[in-house]
Amino acid sequence: MVAQVPVVVLAGFLGAGKTTVLNQLLRSATDVRLGVVVNDFGAVGIDALLVAGWADSTVSLENGCLCCSTEDGSVDELLTALTRRPGEPLDAIVIEASGVAEPGAMVRQVLTSAVPGVTYGGLVVAVDAVEFDATLRRHPVLADHVGMADVVLVTKTDLVGPAAVEALVARCRQLNPWAPVVPAARGELDARLLFDRPPPRQRQLALGEVVDDADGAAEDGAADGSHGEHLHALYDSVAFTSDEPLDPRAFVAFLDARPSGVFRVKGFVRFAVRGHEQRFVLHAVGAAVRFERTAWPAGRPHRTELVLVGAGLDADGLRAGLAACVRTGDLLDDELAMMGVLRSTG
């Protein structure tokens, strides 16, 4: 399977603390090799200098807004420079957007990128707990930015009281009932919410074959929903396995209706239609869902193995929803049953 490098867009208005978040992210991602694109707005790449000591590769755009640079292909050039760099491959790339950039435009650039192996890893929007109201009055478009995020990160929560934090989190959830809303007192975001720790025997991708070794599922969370060592206490992981194939229609419906707070769904899915078993790798980030057809590994059992990652998850409800997708008895004999999966196959 072609290596997939997820690209995460980190956005937020000027002063929201994006560079602090990025520095904290790089410091905590000790087991993940990150490339960084810093979108500086101004003549001097100050942000790039701040992060250069931590990033494996840093590429800085100066004198312009990244979201305005698509016509000449410069974004793809930057991603190409990072993904084709010599040495050990990167596990993920973070684009730190300018405070005046349009997040939706940057997401579209990643989604339409022609760079082989690049895939969308999600949009993280930083929201300033101190200045949110004032910023929203000056820039009402901030509400749209929060609404399109895959993760809303509330920064500077250490500078306001608990009641103010609770009220802001509630407002963000009204603007975006889909995304997890994560408080970050000093820009602290556990990198493993976005990127996976590569297993010791084989470096793997952040949204790739996360349970392909014998202990993979345990790394992302035990079957009882415990965190183990993988995620910070703010984040939950729910593991699900099934030796029986899933009904493709029911499973696609589950993904379409998955509850607020589920940021990522990843792993392998076993379908069986018209007497033919098929194995798909699943990558779901926010509202983006992608399946990749792949062969059954020799010596591995034919089963579905999934991990769901997010905040405030109802583990029992999620497992019940997934269990309802399990098909027992005769294999499906409906060639149209796979249409929902195939529409999202990359």
C-alpha positions as CSV (number, residue, x, y, z in Angstrom):
1,M,0.0,0.0,0.0
2,V,1.3,3.5,-0.9
3,A,2.5,5.4,2.2
4,Q,0.0,8.0,3.3
5,V,1.2,11.1,5.1
6,P,-1.6,13.0,6.8
7,V,-1.5,16.8,6.6
8,V,-3.1,18.7,9.5
9,V,-4.1,22.3,9.1
10,L,-3.7,24.4,12.3
11,A,-5.7,27.7,12.0
12,G,-6.9,30.5,14.2
13,F,-7.0,34.3,14.3
14,L,-4.0,36.4,15.0
15,G,-3.0,36.0,18.7
16,A,-5.0,32.8,19.2
17,G,-1.8,31.0,20.3
18,K,-1.2,28.8,17.2
19,T,2.6,29.0,17.4
20,T,2.5,28.1,21.1
21,V,0.3,25.1,20.2
22,L,2.6,24.1,17.4
23,N,5.7,24.2,19.7
24,Q,3.9,22.2,22.4
25,L,2.7,19.7,19.7
26,L,6.3,19.3,18.4
27,R,7.7,18.8,21.9
28,S,5.1,16.1,22.8
29,A,5.4,14.3,19.5
30,T,8.5,12.5,20.6
31,D,7.7,9.3,18.7
32,V,6.4,10.9,15.5
33,R,8.4,12.6,12.8
34,L,6.7,15.8,11.8
35,G,7.2,18.1,8.9
36,V,6.1,21.7,9.4
37,V,4.9,24.4,7.0
38,V,4.8,27.7,8.7
39,N,2.6,30.3,6.9
40,D,4.2,33.6,7.9
41,F,2.4,36.8,7.1
42,G,5.0,39.5,6.9
43,A,8.6,40.1,5.8
44,V,10.4,38.1,8.4
45,G,9.7,34.4,9.2
46,I,9.6,34.9,12.9
47,D,7.3,31.9,13.5
48,A,9.6,29.7,11.5
49,L,12.5,30.7,13.7
50,L,10.5,29.8,16.8
51,V,9.7,26.3,15.6
52,A,12.8,25.5,13.6
53,G,14.6,24.0,16.6
54,W,11.9,21.4,17.1
55,A,10.6,20.4,13.6
56,D,12.3,17.7,11.5
57,S,11.8,19.9,8.4
58,T,10.5,23.5,8.3
59,V,9.4,25.2,5.2
60,S,8.3,28.9,5.5
61,L,6.2,31.0,3.2
62,E,6.9,34.7,3.7
63,N,5.2,37.8,2.3
64,G,1.9,36.2,1.6
65,C,-1.0,34.1,2.7
66,L,-0.8,30.3,2.1
67,C,-4.4,30.1,1.1
68,C,-3.7,32.6,-1.8
69,S,-0.8,30.6,-3.2
70,T,-2.6,27.8,-5.0
71,E,-2.5,29.2,-8.5
72,D,1.3,28.6,-9.0
73,G,1.3,25.2,-7.2
74,S,3.5,26.5,-4.4
75,V,1.7,24.5,-1.7
76,D,2.2,21.3,-3.6
77,E,5.8,22.2,-4.0
78,L,6.2,22.6,-0.2
79,L,4.5,19.3,0.4
80,T,6.6,17.6,-2.2
81,A,9.8,19.0,-0.5
82,L,8.7,17.5,2.8
83,T,7.5,14.1,1.6
84,R,10.5,13.5,-0.7
85,R,13.1,14.7,1.7
86,P,16.0,12.3,2.1
87,G,16.2,10.1,5.2
88,E,13.5,8.5,7.3
89,P,10.0,9.4,6.0
90,L,7.8,11.7,7.9
91,D,4.8,10.4,9.8
92,A,2.7,13.6,9.4
93,I,2.8,17.3,8.3
94,V,1.4,20.3,10.1
95,I,0.5,23.5,8.2
96,E,0.4,26.5,10.6
97,A,-1.9,29.0,8.9
98,S,-1.5,32.7,9.0
99,G,-3.9,34.4,11.4
100,V,-5.5,36.1,8.3
101,A,-5.7,32.9,6.3
102,E,-9.0,31.3,5.3
103,P,-9.0,27.7,6.7
104,G,-11.5,26.4,4.2
105,A,-9.2,27.3,1.3
106,M,-6.2,25.6,2.9
107,V,-8.3,22.5,3.6
108,R,-9.3,22.4,-0.1
109,Q,-5.6,22.7,-1.1
110,V,-4.8,19.6,0.9
111,L,-7.8,17.7,-0.3
112,T,-7.0,18.5,-4.0
113,S,-3.2,18.1,-3.6
114,A,-1.5,16.2,-6.5
115,V,1.4,15.1,-4.3
116,P,1.5,11.3,-4.1
117,G,0.8,10.0,-0.7
118,V,-0.5,13.2,0.8
119,T,-3.9,12.9,2.6
120,Y,-6.1,15.2,4.7
121,G,-5.4,14.9,8.4
122,G,-7.9,17.4,9.8
123,L,-8.5,21.0,10.6
124,V,-7.6,22.2,14.1
125,V,-8.9,25.7,14.9
126,A,-7.5,27.5,17.9
127,V,-9.9,29.8,19.8
128,D,-8.6,32.4,22.3
129,A,-10.5,32.1,25.6
130,V,-9.6,35.6,26.5
131,E,-10.4,37.4,23.2
132,F,-13.1,35.3,21.7
133,D,-15.9,37.7,22.1
134,A,-13.9,40.7,20.9
135,T,-12.5,38.8,17.9
136,L,-16.0,37.5,17.0
137,R,-17.4,41.0,17.0
138,R,-14.6,42.3,14.7
139,H,-14.5,39.2,12.5
140,P,-17.9,37.3,12.4
141,V,-16.3,34.8,10.0
142,L,-14.7,33.3,13.1
143,A,-18.0,31.5,13.7
144,D,-17.7,29.8,10.3
145,H,-14.1,28.8,11.1
146,V,-15.2,27.1,14.3
147,G,-18.1,25.5,12.5
148,M,-15.8,23.8,9.9
149,A,-13.2,22.6,12.3
150,D,-12.5,18.9,13.0
151,V,-11.1,19.8,16.4
152,V,-11.7,23.1,18.3
153,L,-8.8,24.0,20.6
154,V,-9.7,26.5,23.3
155,T,-6.4,28.2,24.2
156,K,-5.4,30.4,27.2
157,T,-8.0,28.8,29.5
158,D,-5.5,29.3,32.4
159,L,-6.2,33.1,32.0
160,V,-9.9,33.0,32.6
161,G,-12.2,31.4,35.2
162,P,-13.8,27.9,35.0
163,A,-17.2,29.4,34.4
164,A,-15.9,31.4,31.4
165,V,-14.3,28.3,30.0
166,E,-17.4,26.3,30.4
167,A,-19.5,29.0,28.7
168,L,-17.1,29.3,25.8
169,V,-16.9,25.5,25.3
170,A,-20.7,25.4,25.2
171,R,-20.8,28.2,22.5
172,C,-18.2,26.4,20.4
173,R,-20.3,23.2,20.6
174,Q,-23.3,25.2,19.4
175,L,-21.3,26.5,16.4
176,N,-19.9,23.0,15.7
177,P,-21.8,20.1,17.3
178,W,-19.6,17.6,15.4
179,A,-16.1,18.4,16.6
180,P,-14.5,17.7,20.0
181,V,-13.9,21.0,21.9
182,V,-10.6,20.6,23.8
183,P,-9.4,23.1,26.4
184,A,-5.6,23.9,26.2
185,A,-4.4,25.9,29.1
186,R,-0.9,26.8,27.7
187,G,-1.4,25.5,24.2
188,E,-0.9,22.0,25.4
189,L,-2.3,19.4,22.9
190,D,-1.4,15.8,23.2
191,A,0.1,15.0,19.8
192,R,-1.3,11.5,19.9
193,L,-4.9,12.9,19.5
194,L,-3.8,13.7,15.9
195,F,-0.8,11.3,15.3
196,D,-0.2,7.8,16.2
197,R,3.0,6.5,17.9
198,P,4.8,4.2,15.4
199,P,5.0,0.7,16.7
200,P,8.5,-0.4,17.7
201,R,9.0,-3.1,15.0
202,Q,7.8,-1.0,12.1
203,R,7.3,2.8,11.6
204,Q,3.7,3.3,10.4
205,L,1.6,6.2,9.5
206,A,-0.5,8.5,11.6
207,L,-3.8,7.4,9.9
208,G,-2.4,4.2,8.3
209,E,-2.2,0.5,9.4
210,V,-2.5,1.2,13.1
211,V,-3.2,-2.3,14.3
212,D,-1.1,-4.4,11.8
213,D,1.2,-5.8,14.5
214,A,0.1,-8.1,17.2
215,D,0.0,-5.3,19.9
216,G,-1.5,-2.6,17.7
217,A,-4.9,-2.5,19.1
218,A,-3.6,-2.4,22.6
219,E,-1.5,0.7,21.8
220,D,-4.6,2.7,20.9
221,G,-6.8,1.6,23.8
222,A,-8.0,-1.6,25.4
223,A,-11.3,-3.2,24.4
224,D,-12.8,-1.9,27.6
225,G,-12.2,1.7,26.5
226,S,-9.3,2.3,28.9
227,H,-6.8,4.9,27.8
228,G,-3.7,2.9,28.6
229,E,-0.6,5.0,27.7
230,H,-1.9,6.2,24.4
231,L,-4.0,9.3,25.1
232,H,-4.1,12.1,27.6
233,A,-7.0,11.9,30.0
234,L,-8.9,14.5,28.0
235,Y,-9.2,12.1,25.1
236,D,-10.8,8.7,24.8
237,S,-10.2,5.8,22.6
238,V,-12.6,2.9,21.9
239,A,-11.5,-0.3,20.3
240,F,-13.8,-2.6,18.4
241,T,-13.2,-6.0,16.7
242,S,-15.4,-8.5,14.9
243,D,-14.7,-11.8,13.4
244,E,-17.9,-11.6,11.4
245,P,-18.0,-9.3,8.3
246,L,-19.8,-5.9,8.6
247,D,-22.8,-4.9,6.5
248,P,-21.4,-2.1,4.3
249,R,-24.6,-0.2,4.1
250,A,-25.1,-0.3,7.9
251,F,-21.5,0.7,8.5
252,V,-21.5,3.6,6.2
253,A,-24.7,4.8,7.9
254,F,-22.9,4.5,11.2
255,L,-20.0,6.6,10.0
256,D,-22.4,9.2,8.6
257,A,-24.3,9.5,11.9
258,R,-21.4,9.0,14.3
259,P,-21.9,11.3,17.4
260,S,-20.2,14.5,18.2
261,G,-16.8,14.1,19.7
262,V,-15.6,11.3,17.5
263,F,-12.6,12.9,15.7
264,R,-11.0,9.9,14.2
265,V,-12.0,6.3,13.2
266,K,-9.2,4.1,11.9
267,G,-8.3,0.5,11.3
268,F,-9.4,-2.4,9.0
269,V,-12.9,-3.4,7.9
270,R,-14.0,-6.8,6.7
271,F,-16.8,-6.9,4.2
272,A,-18.3,-10.0,2.5
273,V,-20.5,-9.5,-0.6
274,R,-21.6,-12.1,-3.2
275,G,-19.3,-14.7,-1.6
276,H,-16.2,-12.5,-1.9
277,E,-14.4,-11.2,1.2
278,Q,-12.8,-7.8,1.0
279,R,-10.5,-5.9,3.4
280,F,-10.4,-2.1,3.5
281,V,-8.3,0.2,5.5
282,L,-10.5,3.0,6.9
283,H,-9.3,6.6,7.6
284,A,-12.0,8.9,9.0
285,V,-11.0,12.4,10.2
286,G,-13.9,14.7,11.2
287,A,-16.4,14.5,8.3
288,A,-13.8,13.2,5.8
289,V,-14.0,9.4,5.3
290,R,-11.7,7.4,3.1
291,F,-11.5,3.6,2.4
292,E,-8.6,1.9,0.8
293,R,-8.8,-1.6,-0.6
294,T,-6.0,-3.9,0.6
295,A,-5.0,-7.5,0.6
296,W,-5.3,-9.8,3.6
297,P,-1.9,-10.2,5.3
298,A,-0.6,-13.7,5.3
299,G,-1.2,-15.4,8.6
300,R,-3.5,-12.7,10.1
301,P,-7.1,-13.5,11.0
302,H,-9.8,-12.1,8.7
303,R,-11.5,-9.6,11.0
304,T,-12.6,-6.0,11.5
305,E,-10.3,-4.1,13.8
306,L,-11.2,-0.4,14.6
307,V,-10.2,2.3,17.0
308,L,-12.3,5.5,17.5
309,V,-10.5,8.5,19.0
310,G,-12.1,11.6,20.4
311,A,-13.3,13.4,23.5
312,G,-16.2,12.6,25.8
313,L,-17.0,9.4,23.9
314,D,-19.9,7.1,24.9
315,A,-17.9,3.8,24.6
316,D,-20.9,1.5,25.2
317,G,-23.0,3.4,22.7
318,L,-20.3,3.3,20.1
319,R,-19.7,-0.4,20.5
320,A,-23.4,-1.1,20.4
321,G,-23.7,0.9,17.1
322,L,-20.8,-1.0,15.6
323,A,-22.2,-4.3,16.8
324,A,-25.4,-3.5,15.0
325,C,-23.4,-3.3,11.8
326,V,-22.1,-6.9,12.1
327,R,-23.7,-9.3,9.6
328,T,-24.2,-12.9,10.7
329,G,-25.5,-15.8,8.6
330,D,-25.5,-15.7,4.8
331,L,-23.1,-13.4,2.9
332,L,-24.7,-10.5,1.1
333,D,-25.6,-11.1,-2.5
334,D,-26.3,-7.5,-3.4
335,E,-23.7,-5.9,-5.7
336,L,-24.9,-2.4,-4.9
337,A,-24.3,-2.8,-1.2
338,M,-20.7,-1.6,-1.5
339,M,-21.6,1.6,-3.3
340,G,-21.3,3.7,-0.2
341,V,-17.9,2.3,0.5
342,L,-16.6,2.6,-3.1
343,R,-17.7,6.2,-3.3
344,S,-15.2,7.0,-0.6
345,T,-12.4,4.7,-1.8
346,G,-9.2,6.4,-2.7
